[in-house]
Amino acid sequence: MSSPEKEFEPAELQLLIDSIPALIHSSWPDGYLDYFNQRWLEYVGVPMDQLEGWKWTASIHPDDVAGIVDKWRACLASGEIFEYEARVRRADGEYRWMAHRKVPLRDKRGTIIKWYGSSIDIEDQKRTEAALRRGEFYLGEGERLAHSGSWAFNPCGYFDHWSRELFRIYGLDPDGKPPTLAEYLELIYREDRESMAQTIEQMVAEHLACDLKKRIVRPDGEIRYIRCVGIPVVEDGVLKTIVGTAMDVTEQERLTREIQRREAYLSEAQKLSHTGSFGWNPLSGEICWSDETFRIFQLSRGSKPTRSLIQQRIHPEDVALVQERIDRATRDGEGFDFEHRLLMPDGAVKYVHVVARAVNVEFDDLEFVGAVTDITERRGASAALQRAFDEIRGLKEQLYKENLALKEEIDRSSMFEEIVGASATLKKVLSRVSKVARTDSTVLITGETGTGKELVARAIHKRSSRAERPFVGVNCAAIPNSLLASELFGHEKGSFTGALQRRLGRFELAEGGTIFLDEIGELPNDTQVALLRVLQEKEFERVGGGQSIRADVRVIAATNRDLEAAIASGTFRSDLYYRLNVFPIAVPPLRERKEDIPMLVEYFLDRYASKVGKKFRAMNRKTLRRLTEYLWPGNIRELQNVIERSVILCDGENFSVDESWLSRDRTQVFQVNQPLTQELVSREKTIIEAALAESKGQVSGVSGAAAKLGIPPSTLESKIRSLKIRKHQFVA
């Protein structure tokens, strides 16, 4: 028999709702909240009229209002169940997290006629979750910093848990699943895999713990060393699980192996050098020896070194010396360095050198760290060395004078570096170089092109007191006239178009050293004036600048021109010439020192043959004769080029030169060129015009007028301008 359903009166229903320990509320279909039960009103501490409608938003945390309102409006539009977490201000003013849920009530047609909702305080749950996340974070960070991960293994043969760091240690995706036992064993290095599988079986079968080191192979092929520690969890004799940690000890393993390797090297080095090491703490009496120290004292490795044991090995005549040095070191806290003898059980005598230094003196824990070296063989060799020294001393006086003479000869020769030759003509030049090098006098070097004027200039510099300072070379013919002054003396920012910043000139770069002005005859007139000021007053100004700069520079100039003829033609200043010509040196052409040609050929042949990896056993006599007879209009530079070219082309072991390179037609060029530096301006102009006519107006190139005259193209261009020759009239 069923009992009739109980119908509640409104007052009873209201009492029932207020008694529920939940926060109940309701809303109209348009979102207007029309009811909050008594527990809600007590929770927020405000009356109904301050919550109904949309006023309830005043009790929501300001940062959560927009979110909860947007969510509520969206659910009103869609009819979906409303669920949202937001912070609500409690009656005591504290904001607490609450979970809000509203469910729609629909009529028979499905139209929403009412919303009923509840809210639950989840603040404590939130805090617990935050504390749990914080604990997990700290644990994860601790594992990451320690390169250590945790795991749990089920006796049924699979892993229940792998920490994220353990995934990283094995090179796996931290978001993946723990590997199966088979997959895990595949990650173990092949030589360690079988023993690891046996260990797992034994742990499960016998409920054993483990502490072992193994190697793994990451998916990228990298091998890592892992220390694995595990303990069984047993309840009532039944194995529930095995938990443990895995630590990446690769770096420690590598460091240990490196230390072991270094210790092995040190031990072997000590054995080879007969040097042992030791440590001694006078306060505790503890003494530590290396293996080599035991060998030196002829004691077994198992012996415990003590002062009394050491004293038994010290030679009786040296006991007092050793005792005095040790007492002084311990008293003063200073190291010691001395030699003494050891008397071995078989009566043999060893000589040892002992050196040590004190450590930890400032901490009142004095210790000595040192080395002991067996110098018996060295002592034995001392007598032989002394006899050898006596013999050397006997020969010293005999060789003294010869040594001095040889040293002076070597000194004279070495200062000239690549200036090769022994002819009387060259020796005369080198003698002048040797004499002027010790002074600061200005030097003017003259000679045909290719005679080695720059080598002479470098020899003067290296023999001078300025040898440690810069040697700066400038080819005056290779720099456009418009830029030459800037190149020599520098320029200020904005002094001319393109001068974007201050630039130091060659004279400033050569400060304290030597500047070599090659092709000095090509200087334009305005630059000659500036150079004259440097020589006279030892100062100059940068281009565009107004401040005088002192110049401590030695000037060496060189030219293949006849400067006196240039003075006569008005292209070179006489006052500058006399300032430059303080100490003239004329470098002879190669045709005037033919006796040096064989030596030069041998020098260049060795030089270029070694560069290309060739070796010549002999030289054709006819070739050497032709090389000696040839007049060499290009001088040493031409000889150098011929030898280098021949080395490249020669295939056999006999060195030879193509005779067509030494034809008499080429020697005629020199006879045309020779008057260029000996005749006056009219003859010079005639010769240049003849060369231009022969080359059809071409200045540069193999068949150009410059090559026929044996001078640089830039020099010839300068002469054409200064002599006002119209070279275009010779163009075919």
C-alpha positions in Angstrom: 0.0 0.0 0.0 1.6 3.2 -1.1 1.4 6.3 1.1 0.2 9.6 -0.3 2.9 12.0 -1.5 3.7 14.8 0.9 3.0 18.3 -0.5 5.0 21.1 1.1 3.6 24.5 1.9 5.5 27.5 0.6 6.7 28.3 4.1 7.9 24.8 4.6 9.6 24.7 1.3 11.4 27.9 2.1 12.5 26.5 5.4 13.7 23.3 3.7 15.8 25.3 1.1 17.3 27.5 3.8 18.3 24.5 5.8 20.3 22.9 2.9 24.1 23.5 3.6 24.5 24.7 0.0 24.2 28.2 -1.5 21.0 28.1 -3.6 19.7 30.7 -6.0 17.3 31.1 -9.0 16.9 33.3 -12.0 14.3 34.3 -14.6 14.9 33.2 -18.2 16.3 36.7 -19.0 19.1 36.2 -16.4 17.5 38.3 -13.6 18.5 36.5 -10.3 15.3 36.7 -8.2 16.2 34.5 -5.2 19.1 33.7 -2.9 18.6 31.3 0.0 19.4 32.3 3.6 22.8 30.5 3.5 23.8 32.7 0.5 22.7 35.9 2.3 24.7 34.9 5.4 27.7 33.9 3.3 28.0 37.3 1.6 26.6 39.3 4.5 24.2 41.5 2.4 20.4 41.6 2.2 18.5 40.3 -0.8 17.8 43.7 -2.3 21.6 44.1 -2.8 22.0 40.8 -4.7 18.9 40.4 -6.9 18.9 41.2 -10.5 22.5 41.9 -11.6 23.6 43.5 -8.3 25.2 40.2 -7.3 28.2 41.1 -9.5 29.3 43.6 -6.8 30.1 40.6 -4.6 32.3 39.0 -7.4 36.0 39.6 -7.5 36.6 42.5 -9.9 39.0 40.4 -12.1 36.3 37.7 -12.5 33.2 39.8 -13.2 33.6 40.1 -17.0 34.3 36.4 -17.3 31.3 35.2 -15.3 28.9 37.7 -16.9 30.0 36.7 -20.4 29.6 33.0 -19.6 26.1 33.6 -18.0 24.9 35.6 -21.0 26.2 32.9 -23.4 24.3 30.2 -21.5 21.1 32.3 -21.4 21.3 32.5 -25.2 22.2 28.8 -25.8 20.3 27.2 -22.9 23.3 25.2 -22.0 24.0 24.4 -18.3 26.0 27.1 -16.7 29.3 26.1 -14.9 31.9 28.6 -13.9 34.5 29.2 -11.1 34.8 32.7 -9.7 35.8 34.4 -6.5 33.1 35.7 -4.2 33.6 38.2 -1.3 32.6 36.6 1.9 30.9 38.5 4.7 34.4 39.0 6.5 35.7 40.6 3.2 37.8 37.6 2.1 37.4 36.6 -1.5 37.0 32.8 -1.9 36.8 30.6 -4.9 33.4 29.1 -5.6 32.0 26.7 -8.2 28.8 28.0 -9.7 26.3 25.8 -11.5 22.8 26.7 -13.0 20.4 24.3 -14.7 17.4 25.5 -16.8 13.8 24.3 -16.1 11.8 23.9 -19.3 8.1 23.5 -19.9 6.5 20.8 -22.1 7.4 22.8 -25.2 11.0 23.0 -24.1 10.9 26.7 -23.3 13.0 27.8 -20.4 10.8 29.1 -17.7 13.3 29.2 -14.8 17.0 28.7 -13.9 18.0 27.0 -10.6 21.6 27.1 -9.4 23.9 26.4 -6.5 27.4 27.5 -5.5 30.0 25.6 -3.5 33.0 27.0 -1.7 36.1 25.4 -3.3 38.7 27.7 -1.7 40.2 24.9 0.4 40.2 22.5 -2.6 41.9 25.2 -4.7 44.6 25.7 -2.1 45.2 22.0 -1.8 45.5 21.7 -5.5 47.9 24.7 -5.6 50.0 23.2 -2.8 50.0 19.9 -4.7 51.1 21.6 -7.9 53.7 23.5 -6.1 55.0 20.3 -4.5 55.1 18.6 -7.9 56.9 21.6 -9.3 59.5 21.6 -6.6 59.9 17.9 -7.0 60.3 18.2 -10.7 62.7 21.0 -10.4 64.7 19.1 -7.8 64.9 16.1 -10.1 65.8 18.3 -13.1 68.6 20.1 -11.2 69.9 16.8 -9.8 69.5 15.0 -13.2 67.5 12.4 -11.2 64.1 10.8 -12.0 61.8 8.4 -10.1 60.1 5.3 -11.2 57.8 2.5 -9.9 57.9 -1.1 -11.3 55.0 -3.5 -11.0 56.0 -7.1 -10.3 53.7 -8.1 -13.1 56.3 -6.8 -15.5 55.5 -3.2 -16.3 56.2 0.3 -15.0 53.4 2.1 -13.1 55.2 5.4 -13.0 58.0 7.4 -14.7 58.7 11.0 -13.7 59.0 13.6 -16.4 62.8 14.0 -15.6 63.3 10.3 -16.1 61.7 10.6 -19.6 64.2 13.4 -20.3 67.1 11.4 -19.0 66.3 8.6 -21.4 65.7 11.1 -24.3 62.0 10.3 -24.5 58.9 12.5 -24.7 57.9 13.5 -21.1 54.2 13.5 -22.2 54.4 9.9 -23.3 53.7 6.7 -21.5 56.3 4.7 -19.5 57.9 2.1 -21.7 57.1 -1.6 -21.4 59.8 -3.9 -20.0 60.8 -4.9 -23.5 61.0 -1.3 -24.6 63.0 -0.4 -21.5 65.6 -3.2 -22.1 66.0 -2.0 -25.7 67.2 1.4 -24.3 69.9 -0.4 -22.3 73.4 -0.5 -23.9 73.8 -3.9 -25.6 76.7 -5.0 -23.4 74.7 -4.2 -20.2 71.3 -5.4 -21.4 71.5 -9.1 -20.3 72.8 -8.3 -16.9 70.1 -5.7 -16.4 67.3 -8.2 -17.3 68.8 -10.7 -14.9 68.9 -8.1 -12.1 65.2 -7.3 -12.6 64.2 -10.9 -12.5 66.2 -11.5 -9.4 64.7 -8.4 -7.7 61.1 -9.6 -8.4 61.8 -13.2 -7.4 63.8 -12.6 -4.3 62.4 -9.1 -3.2 65.9 -7.6 -3.4 67.0 -4.0 -3.6 69.5 -2.7 -6.2 72.2 -0.1 -6.6 74.0 -0.3 -9.9 75.4 1.7 -12.8 74.4 1.0 -16.4 74.7 2.5 -19.8 71.7 3.5 -21.9 71.4 4.6 -25.6 69.1 7.5 -26.3 67.0 7.5 -29.5 69.6 9.9 -31.0 72.4 7.4 -30.4 74.0 9.2 -27.5 75.3 6.9 -24.7 74.7 8.0 -21.1 75.7 6.5 -17.8 72.9 6.0 -15.3 73.0 5.1 -11.6 69.8 3.1 -10.7 68.7 2.6 -7.1 65.6 0.6 -6.2 63.9 -0.9 -3.1 61.1 -3.4 -2.9 57.8 -2.6 -1.1 56.6 -5.8 0.6 53.4 -6.3 2.6 52.8 -9.6 4.4 55.5 -11.3 2.4 53.9 -10.2 -0.9 55.9 -7.8 -3.3 53.6 -4.9 -4.1 55.9 -2.8 -6.1 59.6 -1.7 -6.5 60.2 2.1 -6.3 63.4 3.8 -7.0 65.4 6.6 -8.7 67.7 6.9 -11.7 70.4 9.5 -11.8 72.3 10.6 -14.9 76.0 10.4 -13.8 77.5 10.7 -17.3 79.4 13.9 -16.4 80.7 12.4 -13.1 81.7 9.2 -15.0 83.5 11.1 -17.6 85.3 13.2 -14.9 86.2 10.1 -13.0 87.7 8.5 -16.2 89.5 11.7 -17.0 91.0 11.8 -13.4 92.0 8.1 -13.8 93.6 8.9 -17.2 95.5 11.8 -15.8 96.6 9.8 -12.8 97.9 7.1 -15.1 99.7 9.8 -17.2 101.1 11.3 -14.0 102.3 7.9 -12.7 103.9 7.1 -16.0 105.5 10.6 -16.2 106.9 10.1 -12.7 108.3 6.7 -13.6 110.0 8.1 -16.7 111.4 11.1 -14.9 112.3 9.2 -11.7 110.3 11.7 -9.7 107.9 10.8 -7.0 105.4 13.0 -5.1 104.6 13.2 -1.4 102.4 14.9 1.1 103.2 15.3 4.8 101.2 16.7 7.8 103.7 17.4 10.6 100.9 17.7 13.2 99.3 14.3 12.5 102.5 12.7 11.2 100.5 11.4 8.1 102.7 10.9 5.0 101.3 10.1 1.6 103.6 8.7 -1.2 103.0 8.1 -4.9 104.0 4.8 -6.4 107.3 6.2 -7.8 108.3 7.4 -4.3 108.0 3.9 -3.0 110.2 2.7 -5.9 112.8 5.3 -5.2 113.0 4.3 -1.5 112.8 0.6 -2.5 109.9 0.0 -0.2 106.8 -2.1 -1.0 103.5 -0.4 -1.8 102.0 -1.8 1.3 104.5 -0.2 3.6 103.3 2.7 5.8 105.7 5.6 5.3 106.8 7.2 8.6 109.6 9.6 9.5 111.5 6.8 11.3 111.2 4.5 8.2 112.5 7.3 6.0 115.4 8.0 8.4 116.5 4.4 8.0 117.1 5.0 4.3 118.9 8.3 4.7 122.7 8.1 4.4 124.3 8.4 7.9 126.4 11.3 6.8 123.3 13.3 5.7 120.9 12.6 8.6 121.9 15.8 10.4 121.4 17.8 7.2 117.9 16.4 6.5 116.9 16.8 10.2 118.0 20.5 10.2 116.1 21.3 7.0 112.9 19.5 8.2 113.0 21.2 11.6 113.5 24.7 10.0 110.6 24.1 7.5 108.2 23.1 10.3 109.3 25.9 12.5 109.1 28.7 9.9 106.2 27.3 7.8 108.3 27.6 4.7 109.2 25.1 1.9 112.5 23.4 1.4 114.8 22.5 -1.5 117.9 20.4 -1.0 119.8 17.3 -2.0 120.9 14.3 0.1 121.8 10.6 -0.2 120.0 7.4 0.4 121.7 4.2 1.5 119.9 1.2 0.1 119.8 -2.3 1.9 122.2 -3.7 -0.8 124.7 -0.9 0.0 124.1 1.1 -3.1 123.9 4.9 -2.7 121.2 7.0 -4.3 121.2 10.8 -4.7 117.8 12.5 -4.4 116.6 16.0 -4.9 113.8 17.0 -2.5 111.6 20.1 -3.0 108.4 21.0 -1.2 106.2 23.9 -0.4 104.0 24.6 2.6 100.2 24.8 2.2 97.4 25.7 4.6 99.7 27.9 6.6 97.0 30.5 7.3 94.6 27.9 8.7 97.1 26.6 11.3 97.0 23.2 9.6 100.5 23.1 8.1 101.1 20.6 5.4 103.9 20.1 2.9 103.4 19.0 -0.7 106.5 18.1 -2.7 108.5 15.9 -5.0 111.6 13.7 -4.7 113.7 13.0 -7.7 116.2 10.3 -8.1 119.3 12.1 -9.5 121.7 9.3 -9.2 122.2 9.0 -13.0 122.4 12.7 -13.3 125.2 12.7 -10.6 126.9 9.9 -12.4 126.8 11.8 -15.6 128.2 15.0 -13.9 131.7 13.6 -13.8 131.6 12.8 -17.5 130.1 16.2 -18.2 132.8 17.8 -16.2 135.5 16.0 -18.2 133.8 17.1 -21.4 133.7 20.7 -20.0 137.4 20.6 -19.2 138.1 19.4 -22.8 135.9 22.1 -24.2 137.7 24.7 -22.0 141.0 23.5 -23.4 139.8 24.1 -26.9 138.1 27.4 -26.1 141.2 29.5 -26.2 142.3 27.8 -29.5 138.9 28.6 -31.1 138.4 32.0 -29.5 140.0 34.1 -32.2 138.5 32.0 -35.0 135.1 32.2 -33.4 135.3 36.0 -33.1 136.3 36.4 -36.8 133.5 34.0 -37.9 131.0 35.8 -35.7 131.8 39.1 -37.3 131.6 37.6 -40.8 128.2 36.0 -39.9 127.0 39.3 -38.4 127.9 41.2 -41.6 126.3 38.6 -43.8 123.1 38.0 -41.8 122.1 41.7 -41.8 121.6 41.7 -45.5 119.2 38.8 -45.6 118.3 38.2 -49.3 121.1 40.3 -50.7 123.0 37.4 -52.3 126.4 37.7 -53.8 130.1 37.9 -53.1 131.5 40.1 -55.9 133.8 43.0 -55.1 131.3 45.4 -56.5 128.5 44.2 -54.2 130.8 44.1 -51.2 131.7 47.7 -51.7 128.0 48.5 -51.6 127.4 46.4 -48.5 130.3 48.1 -46.8 128.7 51.5 -47.3 125.4 50.1 -46.1 127.1 48.9 -42.9 128.7 52.2 -42.2 125.6 54.4 -42.8 123.2 52.1 -41.0 124.5 53.1 -37.6 123.7 56.8 -38.3 120.4 58.6 -38.8 121.6 60.2 -42.1 119.2 60.4 -45.1 120.2 57.9 -47.8 119.5 58.1 -51.5 119.7 54.7 -53.3 120.1 54.8 -57.1 120.1 52.0 -59.6 118.3 50.5 -62.4 115.0 48.8 -61.9 115.2 45.3 -60.4 118.6 45.7 -58.8 117.3 45.3 -55.2 117.1 48.9 -53.9 114.4 48.1 -51.4 116.5 45.2 -50.0 119.3 47.6 -49.4 116.9 50.0 -47.7 115.7 47.2 -45.4 119.3 46.2 -44.6 120.1 49.8 -43.5 117.0 49.8 -41.3 117.6 46.4 -39.6 121.2 47.4 -38.9 120.2 50.7 -37.4 119.1 51.7 -33.8 115.6 51.9 -35.2 115.4 48.2 -36.1 112.7 47.5 -33.5 110.5 50.3 -34.9 108.4 50.2 -38.1 109.8 50.1 -41.6 107.2 51.7 -43.9 107.6 51.5 -47.6 105.9 53.8 -50.1 106.0 53.4 -53.9 105.5 57.0 -55.0 104.9 56.0 -58.6 102.0 53.6 -57.7 99.9 56.3 -56.0 97.9 58.9 -58.0 99.4 62.4 -57.7 96.1 63.7 -56.2 96.3 61.2 -53.3 100.0 61.1 -52.7 100.1 64.0 -50.1 97.3 62.4 -48.2 99.0 59.0 -48.3 102.3 60.4 -47.0 101.1 62.9 -44.4 97.5 61.9 -43.7 94.4 64.0 -43.8 91.7 65.5 -41.6 88.1 64.7 -41.8 86.4 66.7 -44.5 89.6 67.9 -46.0 88.4 66.8 -49.4 85.6 64.8 -51.0 85.6 61.3 -49.6 87.6 62.2 -46.5 85.0 60.8 -44.1 87.3 60.5 -41.1 90.8 61.4 -40.0 93.5 59.2 -41.5 97.1 58.8 -40.4 99.7 59.1 -43.1 102.8 56.9 -43.7 105.1 59.3 -41.8 103.0 59.0 -38.7 102.9 55.2 -39.1 106.7 55.1 -39.3 107.2 57.2 -36.2 110.5 56.3 -34.5 111.4 54.0 -37.5 112.2 54.3 -41.1 110.2 55.4 -44.2 111.4 54.1 -47.6 110.3 56.4 -50.5 110.7 54.3 -53.7 110.5 56.0 -57.1 111.2 59.4 -55.4 111.7 61.0 -58.8 107.9 60.6 -59.5 106.9 63.0 -56.7 104.8 66.0 -57.9 106.1 69.4 -57.2 103.7 70.3 -54.3 104.5 67.0 -52.5 108.2 67.7 -53.0 107.8 71.0 -51.1 106.1 69.1 -48.2 108.8 66.5 -48.1 111.5 69.2 -48.1 109.9 70.6 -45.0 110.0 67.3 -43.2 113.7 66.9 -44.0 114.5 70.5 -43.0 112.3 71.1 -40.0 111.3 67.5 -38.9 107.6 68.4 -39.0 104.6 68.3 -41.3 100.9 69.0 -41.4 98.0 66.7 -42.4 96.1 67.6 -45.5 93.4 70.0 -44.4 95.0 70.4 -41.0 96.6 73.4 -39.4 98.6 71.8 -36.6 102.3 70.9 -37.1 103.2 67.3 -36.2 106.8 66.4 -35.2 108.3 63.6 -37.2 111.0 61.4 -35.8 111.5 59.3 -38.9 114.6 58.3 -40.9 114.1 58.9 -44.6 115.6 56.5 -47.2 114.8 57.3 -50.9 115.4 55.3 -54.0 115.1 56.0 -57.8 116.1 54.6 -61.1 115.9 58.1 -62.7 118.7 60.6 -63.3 117.6 63.2 -60.8 120.2 65.7 -62.0 118.6 65.5 -65.5 115.2 65.9 -63.8 116.5 69.0 -62.0 117.7 70.4 -65.4 114.3 69.8 -66.9 112.5 71.4 -64.0 110.7 68.3 -62.8 112.6 67.8 -59.6 113.7 70.4 -57.0 117.4 70.9 -56.5 117.0 71.7 -52.8 115.1 68.5 -52.2 117.8 66.6 -54.1 120.6 67.9 -52.0 118.6 67.1 -48.8 118.1 63.5 -50.0 121.6 63.0 -51.4 123.3 63.1 -48.0 124.7 59.6 -48.4 124.3 58.2 -51.9 124.5 54.5 -52.6 124.6 53.3 -56.2 123.4 49.7 -56.5 125.2 48.1 -59.5 123.3 46.4 -62.3 123.6 42.6 -62.6 125.7 42.9 -65.7 128.4 44.6 -63.6 128.5 41.7 -61.0 128.3 38.7 -63.3 130.4 36.6 -60.8 127.3 36.7 -58.5 125.0 35.2 -61.1 125.8 31.5 -60.3 125.2 32.2 -56.6 121.9 34.0 -57.4 120.8 31.2 -59.7 121.5 28.6 -57.0 119.6 30.7 -54.4 116.5 31.2 -56.5 116.5 27.6 -57.7 116.5 26.2 -54.2 113.9 28.7 -53.1 111.3 28.0 -55.9 112.1 24.3 -56.2 111.2 23.8 -52.5 108.0 25.8 -53.0 106.7 23.5 -55.7 108.1 20.3 -54.2 110.7 19.6 -56.9 114.4 18.6 -56.6 117.0 19.1 -59.3 120.2 17.1 -59.3 122.1 19.0 -61.9 122.1 22.1 -64.1 123.0 22.2 -67.7 126.4 23.9 -68.1 125.3 25.6 -71.3 122.4 27.0 -69.4 124.6 28.4 -66.7 126.9 29.9 -69.3 124.0 31.6 -71.1 122.7 32.9 -67.8 126.1 34.4 -67.1 126.6 35.9 -70.5 123.1 37.5 -70.7 123.1 41.2 -70.0 119.9 41.1 -67.8 118.2 44.4 -68.7 115.7 43.7 -65.9 118.5 42.8 -63.5 117.9 40.5 -60.5 114.1 40.7 -60.9 114.3 39.4 -64.4 116.7 36.7 -63.3 114.3 35.7 -60.5 111.3 35.5 -62.9 113.3 33.4 -65.4 114.3 30.9 -62.7 110.8 30.7 -61.2 109.3 30.2 -64.7 111.9 27.5 -65.5 111.3 25.6 -62.2 107.6 25.4 -63.0 108.2 24.2 -66.6 111.0 21.7 -65.9 109.8 18.1 -65.6 113.1 16.2 -65.2 115.9 16.2 -62.6 118.1 18.4 -64.8 117.4 22.1 -64.6 117.5 24.1 -67.8 116.2 27.4 -69.2 114.6 28.1 -72.5 117.2 29.9 -74.6 114.6 32.0 -76.3 114.1 33.9 -73.1 117.8 35.0 -73.2 117.9 36.1 -76.9 120.2 38.8 -78.1 117.1 40.8 -79.3 116.2 41.3 -75.7 119.7 42.5 -74.8 119.3 45.3 -77.4 116.4 46.7 -75.3 118.9 47.4 -72.6 121.2 49.3 -75.0 118.3 51.5 -76.0 117.4 51.9 -72.3 120.9 52.7 -71.0 121.0 56.4 -72.2 117.8 57.0 -70.4 119.8 57.6 -67.2 122.9 59.1 -68.7 121.9 61.6 -71.4 120.3 64.9 -70.8 116.6 65.8 -71.4 116.8 66.0 -75.2 118.3 62.5 -75.5 115.9 61.1 -73.0 112.9 62.5 -74.9 114.3 61.0 -78.2 114.7 57.5 -76.6 111.2 57.5 -75.2 109.7 58.6 -78.5 111.6 55.9 -80.3 110.3 53.3 -77.8 106.7 54.6 -78.3 107.1 54.5 -82.0 108.3 50.9 -81.8 105.4 49.9 -79.6 102.9 51.9 -81.6 102.0 54.2 -78.7 101.4 51.3 -76.2 102.9 52.1 -72.8 102.0 49.0 -70.7 102.1 45.3 -71.5 104.7 42.9 -72.6 105.3 44.7 -75.9 104.8 48.2 -74.5 107.3 51.0 -74.4 107.8 50.6 -70.6 108.9 47.0 -71.0 111.3 47.9 -73.9 112.8 50.7 -71.8 112.9 48.5 -68.6 111.0 50.9 -66.4 107.6 50.8 -64.7 104.7 52.0 -66.8 103.8 54.6 -64.1 107.3 56.0 -64.4 107.1 56.2 -68.1 103.7 57.9 -67.9 105.2 60.5 -65.6 108.1 61.1 -67.9 105.8 61.5 -70.9 103.8 64.1 -69.0 106.9 66.0 -67.8 108.6 66.0 -71.3 105.3 66.9 -72.9 105.4 64.0 -75.3 102.2 63.4 -77.4 102.0 59.6 -77.2 98.8 59.5 -79.3 100.7 60.5 -82.4 102.5 57.1 -82.4 99.3 55.0 -82.3 99.0 53.0 -85.5 
